[in-house]
Amino acid sequence: MTETGKHNAWRNWAGNVRAHPVRSLAPGSAEELARIVTTAADDGLTVKAVGTGHSFTAAAATDGVLIRPDRLSGIRGIDRTAGTVTVGAGTPLCQLNQVLAAEGLSLTNMGDIMAQTAAGATSTGTHGTGRDSGSIAAQIKGLELVTADGSVLRCSEKENPELFAAARIGLGALGVVTAITFAVEPLFLLTAREEPMRWERVLAEFGRLAVENEHFEFYWFPHTANCTVKRNNRSPGPAEPPGRISGWIEDELLSNGVFQAACALGRAVPAAVPPIARISSRALSARTYTDIAYKVFTSPRRVRFVEMEYAIPRAAAVDALRELKAMVDRSRLRISFPVEVRIAPADDITLSTASGRDSAYIAVHLYRGTPHQGYFTAVERIMTAHGGRPHWGKLHGRNAAYLSEVYPRFGEFTALRDRLDPQRVFGNAYLRRVLGD
């Protein structure tokens, strides 16, 4: 194993979570990790694995032993007959996508960034938008993980199925994931159609847009009635990616460079936010392009922010969005970031935010360093009134008492946790809040 330094401070991507572990280790195999876990348990220390820190919660924070994923990475094998790829848990999604594309293969769906590790993204329920496919975890066919007693367990629909149902989005509470087997399919192209659309039209056509498109999402710019709608659908080709210059203008200059300057100005001078929003909401032009799937699903995100996201029943989406806009309009809040709306089908993962119900995701963001409590609390009040489930890796104020009411299978997960980790070797303050103790 590799020791990466004692008393190393760790912080997440947004900079809002920090940890000071006693030890920071990078095991190279499940067997090495098992020894680390049992030794830590004997020493009375907790163990938490981190990825790239793209969660906004303290889900991975520990003052015990921090497991870094650097050496638990890489492609372990591709099975073309089964249609699967097996990867080390620490494999960055960007690397996975690139290797799959070179092999003529692809994941079915992705979130909008690919900086995370495979285990970090799946364990917290990272998702994209999709009529028929949602979270990355829903594409998992098998898992390998180290449990609190040092056992190395494998699970799938046929092997340890109860563990498989829960561990695909395990929050780091059931063990440390060391390898993941994903379903893959032949490489495919997506045609992306992005265009401005007025708020009332988007809400009036929300149901149709969700049904007619394989991947539909939109962004609403607070303090305006303007939205940007994105529709991604499979295409026979040929590939026609954005031009090098036009793509740089849209994705780097406007979406990152100019946007960061606008956010910084808005943080310093809140009164400037509404006029900036009106300009920003009209800056991105309509465009259509075709490229391999992961290049369409993902885009660079260089402006740092904090985020809260709730999954609500899809049938409640339009009402909740109207309530959100009305709240912003009558408040003194100044919101520089657009609100993101996505969808996902119901799945069968125990603590998935889409478990058992077709869902709409409503995400709110604020530029890093901007006070967020007032805005996020007001939004959370609206979402919980609709039975909302907070994203496990994004800021929220819910606890186990609330979550046990909105997750019908919550008790299954906590009972499994009690059996696998009765001493809470993998516990921390965040898990105590959301799962109980």
Secondary structure, DSSP 4 states (H G I P E B T S, - for coil): -EE--TT--EE-TTSS-EE--SEEEE-SSHHHHHHHHHHHHHTT--EEE--S---SSSTT--SSEEEP-TTS-SEEEEETTTTEEEEETT-BHHHHHHHHHHTTEE-S---S---SBHHHHHHTT-B---SS--BSGGGEEEEEEE-TTS-EEEE-SSSSHHHHHHHTT-TTSS-EEEEEEEE-EE--EEEEEEEEEEHHHHHHTHHHHHHH-SEEEEEE-TTSSEEEEEEEEEE----BPPPHHHHHIIIIIIIIIIHHHHHHHHHH-GGGHHHHHHHHHHHSPPEEEEEEHHHHH-----S-EEEEEEEEEGGGHHHHHHHHHHHHHHS-----SPEEEEEE--B--TT-TTBTS-EEEEEEEEETTS--HHHHHHHHHHHHHTT-EE-TTS-----HHHHHHH-TTHHHHHHHHHHH-TT-TT--HHHHHHH--
